[in-house]
Amino acid sequence: MAIVEILENKLDVRKGGDECEFNGYLEDYILDIDELEMDETIKEALKLIAEEDNQAKICVNLRMAVNKDAISNQIIRYKDVFKLTGKPIILPYIIYGEKNDADRALLLVPYEKYGYLFAKGYYYSMTEPGSDFSNCKNEIVAISMDNATSIFDAYKRLYSVTAGSLQRSIDHSDYTNYESLKENAIECANEIRDKAVDVLTDLEDKTDAIYLMVIKWFLLKKVLYVQYMVNKDILNRVHDGIVKKQRNQAKLNSEEIKFMSFSELWRCTGQNQAKEEKEITN
C-alpha cells in the first residue's frame, strides 16, 4: 500500500479519531495557522507549500507505538522506552500527496540543534519492519531545517527526484560521515541529560516532558544502530563484509548514548516516585 493511501486512512480528532490532530488538505490547515502555537519557521514553510500546491495534504502529530518486535529495538535494549504507554512516538508534520505517478511524504521536524538526528530517528521508526509504513521507505524524506525557504525548496524537489536522492543531498548538509553523526548524537544525549533536572523541576505536570526525553534518547540510539547497519562501505571496509561483526559494533555504538533511567527522571522532580511511576504504568 502506498503512503498516500495509508495516511489518508489515519483519523484525526475532527473525525472522532485519536491517531493525529489534523489530517487533510494543507490549505485547510493553514486557514487558522496564525492562531496556532507552533514553530514560526514551520508555519512560514507550510504557507509557502500551500501556495505552491493546493493538492498537498498534511498529517499533524501522528502517533505511533514503539514496536517491541522490531529487531533493532530488541538489540539496542533500551527497556525504559517500553514502559511508555499508548503511542508515545509523535511525528510532528507529514506533508504528503501524489504527483507524476509518484507517492511522496515529507516528514518535517521543527528545527533544533540536533533536529536532523530526530528526523532520521522518526524515519527509521516509521519504516522499520512491522510498521504501517514498512514498505514506504522509498517514498519518505525526513528533514529538520532552520529556514522556511530551504524547507520549501526541498518540497519542490520531492516529486522530481527519487526520495533517496533528495534525502542524501539533505544529509550531506547535516553531517559529513558516520563518526560526525555519532559525535553529534552523543553530545545531544548528554545535553538532554544535563538539562533534565532543570526542565522537569519547572513543570507542574512532568509526564509529557519525561516521555519526550525517553523518546529522544530512544531515537538517538536507534539512529546510531541503524545508520551504521545500512552503511555498506563500513561493512566492507571495516568488517570485511561480515554482517555479524557490523551488527555487534552497531550495538556498541548505540550503547554510547547515555541517559537517565525512567525512575531517575521521576525522582529528580521532587515528587513521590512510587506514586508517579505507578500512575504512569497503569
Secondary structure, DSSP 8 states (H G I E B T S, - for coil): --HHHHHHT--BGGGT--SBSEEEEHHHHGGGGGGS---HHHHHHHHHHHHH-TT-EEEEEEEE---TT-HHHHHHT-GGGGGS-S--EEEEEEEEEEETTEEEEEEE----TTHHHHHHHHHHHHHSTTSTTTT-GGGEEEE--SSHHHHHHHHHTTTTS-HHHHHHHHHHHH-SSHHHHHHHHHHHHHHHHHHHHHHHHT-S--HHHHHHHHHHHHHHHHHHHHHHHT-HHHHHHTTTT-HHHHHHHHHHHHTT-----HHHHHHTTTS-HHHHHHHHH-
